[in-house]
Amino acid sequence: MTIEVLKSKIHRVRITGADLNYIGSITVDEALMDAANIIEGEKVSIVNVNNGERLDTYVIKGERNSGEITMNGPAARRVQPGDIVIIISYASMEFEEAKSFRPSIIFPNESTNRLN
């Protein structure tokens, strides 16, 4: 039996941009992606702390150490620059493996979106 478990989380980062006319996805600072063990193209859930919105999309690599967190495409209507979001990814794994698995969870500075 496989179950879905938390794989990675970027906890509380500030939206720096919302680009409605982009094809889709969320652009995330590459340093945050590396620290959270998230890769480009990976499916993520976005939870908006400010308005309670929750959506799924995929990650595009942003400039390293830029602090960029930009919501792209139609999902840009569900955030405002300055909103605080949580970025979450999940993985499917065997039940026994999941018992000992430890997710990558990071807590960037929510003012700068950079690692402390």
Residue frames relative to the residue before (quaternion, step in Angstrom):
aa qw qx qy qz dx dy dz
M 1.0000 0.0000 0.0000 0.0000 0.00 0.00 0.00
T 0.1707 -0.7592 0.6175 0.1149 3.56 -1.05 0.81
I 0.1312 -0.7645 0.6260 0.0797 3.51 -1.23 0.61
E 0.4256 -0.6743 0.5388 0.2717 3.55 -1.26 0.41
V 0.0166 -0.8114 0.5828 -0.0421 3.56 -0.76 1.08
L 0.6292 -0.5039 0.4277 0.4090 3.54 -1.31 0.32
K 0.1741 -0.7893 0.5833 0.0803 3.59 -0.80 1.04
S 0.8074 -0.0449 0.1080 0.5783 3.56 0.85 -1.05
K 0.0226 0.7910 -0.6113 -0.0030 3.54 -1.17 0.58
I 0.1545 -0.7106 0.6795 0.0965 3.51 -1.09 0.91
H 0.1710 -0.8519 0.4930 0.0441 3.53 -0.16 1.34
R 0.8767 -0.0572 -0.0102 0.4775 3.54 -0.75 1.19
V 0.2667 0.7019 -0.6118 0.2489 3.51 0.00 1.41
R 0.4733 -0.6887 0.4892 0.2497 3.53 -1.20 0.62
I 0.4467 -0.6625 0.5332 0.2778 3.59 -0.96 0.89
T 0.2025 -0.8004 0.5565 0.0929 3.58 -0.75 1.09
G 0.8158 0.0158 -0.0004 0.5781 3.58 1.20 -0.37
A 0.1238 -0.7500 0.6451 0.0779 3.53 -1.32 0.45
D 0.0414 -0.8293 0.5552 -0.0475 3.56 -0.35 1.31
L 0.2667 -0.8172 0.4969 0.1190 3.56 0.05 1.34
N 0.7360 0.4555 -0.2392 0.4400 3.60 0.96 -0.80
Y 0.4897 0.6296 -0.4497 0.4020 3.60 1.24 0.12
I 0.6632 -0.5425 0.3398 0.3878 3.60 -1.15 0.55
G 0.7005 -0.4164 0.2896 0.5020 3.61 0.92 -0.77
S 0.6322 0.5742 -0.4014 0.3309 3.57 -1.34 0.07
I 0.3570 -0.6709 0.5835 0.2863 3.52 -1.38 -0.30
T 0.2766 -0.7439 0.5869 0.1605 3.57 -0.89 0.95
V 0.0480 -0.8096 0.5834 -0.0425 3.55 -0.76 1.14
D 0.5911 -0.5702 0.4575 0.3409 3.56 -1.04 0.91
E 0.4989 -0.6960 0.4364 0.2761 3.59 -0.74 1.10
A 0.6118 0.5495 -0.3590 0.4414 3.62 1.04 -0.65
L 0.6527 0.4931 -0.3128 0.4827 3.60 1.04 -0.74
M 0.6122 0.5466 -0.3442 0.4560 3.57 1.03 -0.78
D 0.6730 0.4971 -0.2961 0.4607 3.59 0.85 -0.97
A 0.6787 0.5062 -0.2957 0.4424 3.57 0.86 -0.96
A 0.7374 0.3986 -0.2163 0.5006 3.58 1.08 -0.75
N 0.4216 -0.7245 0.4533 0.3031 3.58 1.30 0.01
I 0.4242 0.6494 -0.4904 0.3973 3.55 0.95 1.02
I 0.2044 -0.7929 0.5627 0.1140 3.60 -0.93 0.85
E 0.6415 -0.5133 0.4013 0.4050 3.53 -1.28 0.41
G 0.7844 0.2920 -0.2496 0.4869 3.55 -0.95 0.95
E 0.5123 0.6574 -0.4177 0.3618 3.59 1.25 -0.21
K 0.4682 -0.6580 0.5159 0.2858 3.56 -1.06 0.81
V 0.0049 0.7889 -0.6136 0.0316 3.55 -0.99 0.92
S 0.3318 -0.6722 0.6156 0.2430 3.51 -1.34 0.39
I 0.1873 -0.7590 0.6162 0.0957 3.53 -1.05 0.86
V 0.0912 -0.7772 0.6220 0.0258 3.56 -0.83 1.04
N 0.2249 -0.7817 0.5712 0.1101 3.58 -0.61 1.16
V 0.3568 -0.7611 0.5085 0.1868 3.57 -0.48 1.23
N 0.6598 0.5510 -0.3124 0.4043 3.59 1.03 -0.75
N 0.8414 0.1557 -0.0616 0.5138 3.60 0.90 -0.82
G 0.5441 -0.6627 0.3801 0.3469 3.59 1.26 0.08
E 0.4241 0.7015 -0.4724 0.3238 3.61 1.23 0.01
R 0.0487 -0.7645 0.6424 0.0209 3.54 -1.16 0.70
L 0.1061 0.7992 -0.5817 0.1082 3.58 -0.82 0.99
D 0.3415 -0.7065 0.5799 0.2189 3.53 -1.33 0.37
T 0.1053 0.7587 -0.6375 0.0826 3.54 -1.15 0.75
Y 0.4264 -0.6622 0.5252 0.3221 3.58 -1.21 -0.45
V 0.5131 -0.6834 0.4502 0.2590 3.55 -1.24 0.56
I 0.1272 -0.7192 0.6779 0.0838 3.50 -1.23 0.77
K 0.4889 -0.6823 0.4714 0.2707 3.55 -0.98 0.92
G 0.1896 -0.7695 0.6035 0.0877 3.54 -0.91 1.05
E 0.7112 -0.4410 0.3267 0.4393 3.56 -1.29 0.18
R 0.5105 -0.6701 0.4592 0.2821 3.56 -0.89 1.04
N 0.8584 0.0915 -0.1232 0.4896 3.56 -1.02 0.99
S 0.4406 0.7003 -0.4527 0.3325 3.58 1.20 0.47
G 0.3837 -0.7154 0.4883 0.3201 3.57 1.16 -0.60
E 0.4173 0.7430 -0.4482 0.2698 3.60 1.27 0.07
I 0.0898 0.7125 -0.6927 0.0668 3.51 -1.11 0.94
T 0.1001 0.8198 -0.5495 0.1261 3.58 -0.07 1.31
M 0.2633 -0.7364 0.6035 0.1555 3.57 -0.83 1.01
N 0.1600 -0.8210 0.5472 0.0293 3.54 -0.75 1.13
G 0.7976 0.3199 -0.2324 0.4555 3.55 -1.30 0.43
P 0.8256 -0.2481 0.1615 0.4804 3.57 -1.24 -0.35
A 0.6039 0.5743 -0.3594 0.4199 3.61 1.10 -0.63
A 0.5042 0.6558 -0.4180 0.3756 3.58 1.24 -0.33
R 0.5989 0.5654 -0.3593 0.4389 3.60 1.19 -0.43
R 0.6812 0.5109 -0.2757 0.4460 3.59 1.23 -0.40
V 0.7239 0.3041 -0.2228 0.5778 3.57 1.34 0.15
Q 0.2093 -0.7161 0.6440 0.1694 3.51 -1.38 0.22
P 0.5537 -0.5599 0.4649 0.4047 3.61 -1.04 0.58
G 0.7228 0.3703 -0.3129 0.4924 3.54 -0.87 1.01
D 0.5349 0.6110 -0.4161 0.4092 3.62 1.19 -0.37
I 0.3546 -0.6996 0.5806 0.2182 3.55 -1.20 0.62
V 0.0270 -0.8047 0.5928 -0.0171 3.57 -0.85 1.02
I 0.2691 -0.6899 0.6415 0.2002 3.50 -1.40 0.30
I 0.1888 -0.7760 0.5965 0.0794 3.57 -0.87 1.02
I 0.0323 -0.8298 0.5531 -0.0664 3.57 -0.58 1.21
S 0.0362 -0.7636 0.6419 0.0594 3.56 -1.09 0.73
Y 0.2537 -0.7632 0.5846 0.1071 3.52 -1.22 0.66
A 0.1484 -0.7691 0.6121 0.1087 3.57 -1.27 0.36
S 0.3508 -0.6936 0.5830 0.2367 3.54 -1.19 0.61
M 0.1389 0.7860 -0.5931 0.1056 3.55 -0.91 0.90
E 0.6556 -0.4951 0.3929 0.4132 3.49 -1.31 0.30
F 0.6369 -0.5757 0.3675 0.3577 3.54 -1.06 0.83
E 0.6888 0.4766 -0.2936 0.4607 3.62 0.83 -0.93
E 0.6297 0.5211 -0.3291 0.4729 3.60 1.02 -0.77
A 0.6441 0.5507 -0.3172 0.4258 3.57 0.96 -0.88
K 0.5926 0.6000 -0.3659 0.3937 3.59 1.07 -0.64
S 0.7795 0.3118 -0.1728 0.5151 3.59 1.02 -0.69
F 0.4712 0.6866 -0.4357 0.3417 3.59 1.28 -0.11
R 0.1418 -0.7754 0.6108 0.0748 3.58 -1.04 0.81
P 0.3539 -0.7592 0.5043 0.2098 3.61 -0.58 1.10
S 0.4418 -0.6348 0.5587 0.2996 3.54 -1.36 0.33
I 0.0463 0.7948 -0.5984 0.0899 3.57 -0.48 1.23
I 0.0381 -0.8050 0.5920 -0.0035 3.56 -0.77 1.05
F 0.2271 -0.7636 0.5980 0.0884 3.53 -1.24 0.67
P 0.1002 -0.8219 0.5590 0.0446 3.61 0.24 1.22
N 0.5944 -0.5051 0.4675 0.4159 3.53 -1.34 0.21
E 0.3367 -0.7944 0.4621 0.2048 3.62 -0.42 1.13
S 0.5738 0.5611 -0.3934 0.4485 3.61 1.23 -0.09
T 0.7996 0.2735 -0.1140 0.5223 3.57 1.01 -0.87
N 0.3227 -0.7553 0.4889 0.2938 3.60 1.28 -0.40
R 0.5518 0.5870 -0.4117 0.4260 3.58 1.11 0.55
L 0.5555 -0.5910 0.4652 0.3547 3.51 -1.25 0.51
N 0.4840 -0.6840 0.4638 0.2878 3.58 -0.99 0.77
